[in-house]
């Protein structure tokens, strides 16, 4: 079980360092209860909603405390683990979220938080989760969770590992802030060019005035085993880009396939989604895509080149007034939001002369090139974080003794309390 870990690491189980906590409270009708959930893939707890006690059906809620280890029984197999931060102390969860205190005299909380993000932990949770209906109903029992193995380096080495991983995490956070700043600046420049102070410089028009043709995709069955034409679907629309990886294929005649062909300058719009802000989301086909068609949950838009530039519409798609119009046009059914070709055609858009569009596109392209470059760096940092965490937490990569020695005199953060039952 511990064969892959260094000999000088302690071979423990979660039960050696965790103690279950039960701070039970019966909901009071007139009291507001802030409720937590736990994100997947080790991303930790989040404030899900605040509910009045009278609206809750659960007989009891459970109060969380700073430093608690928490997981979601239903989605442990998705890595739904985390640590309660100070901001969430005093919030509540249902009995689907077991809580544990950590023995901080032996374990650095930040080190354990990284261990909870390990893909190996989610894989083990998947093996131990049991259920009788669908996979989404599988639950990880507390006793099984406590039986998980834990290989623990010395306290100073834990601190050093946590510091190194946090430095990468900080770099990722800074990169995200920079990208957000660039996006805000791009939006401000776009607004100033077309509607400074919220007042359009040019009359609003119907998007349909710029559309040459608009068409739903094919409903022909597509899968990995078929031969024939590659089929783009909703998962292939990533932001403003089309990602043509691992496509399903469909078999249909050449004449039929031609109806769903994709040319440079075409736009693909998402027809349905659970989030109304994603309905009508558009991606531009930049290069020819021979032998590729699109599925029925997408809508192909071909533009009048004499009226507008495809790159200009691409820039308009996520912004007022086009984005607002598309959201308003979406209808809901069975939990999904949908838009049709008429809703797209009737959407409002600012259509300035072509020369103005060209200037807008030029500026927008400069911003998007920079944002894409920063996103590539962000992706590299995230890959570095994942690889470094895996190597450091397994002991396959050991930090230099000088880095560990810096923490030799660091005192443990103290023991946690014993089990609490209320």
Buried (B, 14 or more C-beta within 10 A) or exposed (E): EBEEBEEEBBEBEBBBBBBBBBBEBEBEEEEEBBBBBBBBEBEBBEEEEEBEBEEBEBEBBBBBBEBBBBBBBBBBBBBBBBBBEEEBEEBBBBEBBBBBBBBBEBBBBBBBBBBBBBEBBBEBBBEBBEBEEEEEEBBBBBEBBBEBBBBBBBBBBBBBBBBBBBEBBEBBEEBBEBBEEBBEEBBEBBBEBBBEEEEBEEEEBBBBEBBEEBBBBBEBEBEEEBEBBBBBBBEBBEEBEBEEEEBBBBEBEEEEBEEBBBEEBBBBBBBBBEEBEBBBBBBBBBEEBEEBBBBBBBBBBBBEEEBBBBBBBBBBBBBBBBBEBBBEBBEEEEEBBBBBBEBBBBBBBBBBEBEBBEEBBEBBEEBBEBBBEBBEBBEEBBEEBBEBBBEBBBBEEBBEEEBBEEBEEEEEBEEBEEEBEE
